[in-house]
Amino acid sequence: MTRLRHTHPKDTRVSKKPLLRKTLALIALTALSGCTIFGDAPHYRGIAVSAHDLGELTPGLSTQADAQALLGPPTFQEMFDNNNWVYVSQITKMRIGQTEGVKQQHVVVLTFDNNGTLQTITQKDLADADQVAMDSNQTPVPGGKASFIQQLVGGVGSYNPLGATGLGGGGNTSGAGGLGGGGL
């Protein structure tokens, strides 16, 4: 025989598990929404070239003047061939450590012949980029290496932008005599 538990209508005991779950869910939602509120907005850089604008250019017919009138001046011209105009647009966003990371990149290269007539249109994105590793070697500098104490003590008293007598610089000062230039 099972016994039924009879609860009194004034029994106000509430299970703590649903309340705990609701509280944790509220904290999680607040934390996630805070990430977007306080997150860094993306930065748009360069000259964005739309597909519509590129459709207005026709290889063999369009000229450099047409391209500049439609797209504006290029981001840069290639160093060894001024007939290659490059339009670069990027969307960057701050990463951990306050360094910018490129999220999206679109590169359009317009190649002209020596008469200024458009020959080809090439488009590239971030997937086409070549990854270049930094060289970990260091270039030696003359003078040896100063210790931390030598660097700290060596700089004491070497910076005095106002000179000995203030802005006029008329006194006996080292260097240019302050901002006024009236030193030795």
Residue pairs with C-beta under 8 A, 6 or more apart in sequence:
40 93
40 94
41 93
42 91
42 92
42 93
42 103
43 91
43 92
43 93
43 100
44 89
44 90
44 91
45 88
45 89
45 90
45 91
45 92
46 75
46 87
46 88
46 89
46 90
47 71
47 72
47 74
47 75
47 87
47 88
47 89
48 89
48 106
49 71
49 87
49 89
49 106
49 108
53 70
53 71
54 108
54 121
54 123
56 70
57 66
57 67
57 70
57 110
57 118
57 121
58 118
59 118
59 119
59 120
59 121
60 117
60 118
60 119
61 117
61 118
62 117
62 118
63 112
63 116
63 117
63 118
64 85
64 112
64 116
64 118
65 116
66 118
67 85
67 110
67 118
68 74
71 87
74 85
74 86
74 87
74 110
75 86
75 87
75 88
76 86
76 88
77 84
77 85
77 86
78 84
78 86
83 111
83 112
83 113
83 114
84 109
84 110
84 111
84 112
85 109
85 110
85 112
86 107
86 108
86 109
86 110
87 107
87 108
87 109
87 110
88 105
88 106
88 107
89 105
89 106
89 107
90 102
90 103
90 104
90 105
90 106
91 102
91 103
91 104
91 105
92 100
92 101
92 102
92 103
93 100
93 101
93 103
94 100
94 101
95 101
102 126
104 125
104 126
105 125
105 126
105 129
106 123
106 124
106 125
107 123
107 124
107 125
107 128
108 121
108 122
108 123
109 120
109 121
109 122
109 123
109 124
110 118
110 120
110 121
111 118
111 119
111 120
111 121
111 122
112 118
112 119
113 119
146 154
160 173
160 174
160 175
160 178
161 178
161 179
162 169
162 178
162 179
163 169
163 171
163 173
163 175
163 177
163 178
163 179
163 180
163 183
164 171
164 172
164 173
164 178
165 171
165 173
165 178
166 178
167 178
167 179
167 180
168 178
168 180
168 182
169 176
169 177
169 178
169 179
169 180
169 181
169 182
169 183
170 177
170 180
170 182
171 177
172 183
172 184
173 183
173 184
174 183
175 183
176 183
177 183
177 184
